[in-house]
Amino acid sequence: MKGIFIRWIISAIALYLTYLLAKSLGIGIIVTGAGPALLAVVVLAIVNALIRPLVILLTLPLNCLTLGLFTIIINALMFLLVGYGWLPGFRVHGFVAALFGSVVMGIIVGIASRWTEQRE
């Protein structure tokens, strides 16, 4: 249970750092505070657990053709779906912003997860 909480906090911090980087580059990702970041991470986890596997299964031929690189597009679409505007305090404007957000957030979460695993 402690591990889930730590991953949740790490992901929320990563989302906020992604927002700050996107804001400095002029890319359309908006996070209005810590609460919306925590909520967005929960919704993103649910979307990734329920919808993403179905999308990957449906696009399996294309994913095989691109040697798995289409998964990056799928991750961006899931990020865009969560940030479409129905979640208060978290918004993603366009596919490029979603692609940027999913890649940067994935890198930050990956680095932070490795760092916390080594500390335990």
N, C-alpha and C positions, 0 to 999 in steps of 0.2 A: 504494500500500500504506500509506503514511503517513496518507493521508486516511481510510482505513477505521479505522485504529487510533485516530485522533483522534476520529472519530464514535463509536466504541465507548466511549471514555473519557467523552466528553461525555454520551452516553446513560446510562451507569452513574451519573455524578454527578447527572444529572437525575432518575433513578429514586430515588436516595438523598435528594435534596432533596424530591421528592414524598412520600417516606415520612415525612420530618421534618415537613412541613406537615400531612400526614394525621394523624400522631401528635398534633400540637398541637391539631388540630380534633376528635380522637376518631373518626376514620374508619379502618376496618379494613384497613390496608395494613401488612404487616410485612416488613422487610428487615433481616436480622441482621448484615450487614457488607458489606465491599467485594467479597469473593469471590462471595457470592450475588447481589449487584447486577450484577457483570460476567457471571455465568452467565445470569441472568435476561434481560439485554439480548441475549445471543446467541440464546437460545431465542425471545425475542420477535421478533427479526429473522427467524429461520427460520419461525416461525408466520406472520408478516406476508408473507413471500415465498411460502409454499406454500399456506396455508389461506385467507388473507384474499381473494386474487383470486377463488377459487371461491365464497366466500360473497357477495362483491360481485356476481358474475355471477348467482348464484341469486336474489338480492334486487334485481336491477336494476329491475323494475317499481315496487317500493316505493321504491327510491332515487330514481327519476325522479319519482314522485308527491310525494315530500317535498323535491324540488329538491336532493338530495344530502345532506340533513341526517341521513338514516339511516346514513350512513357513520360518524358519531360513535358510534352504537350499535354498529356492527360493530367499530370500534376498541376500544370498551369490552369487547365480548365476547372479542376476542383477548387483551386484557389480563387478563381474568378466566380465560380458558383457561390462560394461562401461570401465573397465580398461584393456580390451583385447589388446590394442595397437594402435587403430586407432585414439585415442584422444592424441594430443601432450602434453607431460609433465605429463601424468598420466598413470601408468602401474601397473597391478597386475599380479604377476607370480604364477599361480596355484590356485587350489580350496581352499587349506588350508589358503593361504594368503587372499583370498576373504572372507572366513568364518571369519577369525580373523578381517579383516577390517570392515565387515558389523556389527559384534557384537560390537566391540569397538566403532565404530562411532555411532551406535545406542544408546549405553549407554551414551556417551558424549553428544550427541544431546538431549537425554531425560533429563539428569541432567541440562544442560544449559537452555533448554526450561522451565523447572519447576522454575529455578532460575529467569529467566526474567519475567515469569508470576507473580511471587510473588512481584517483584519490581514495576510492573505497577500499 
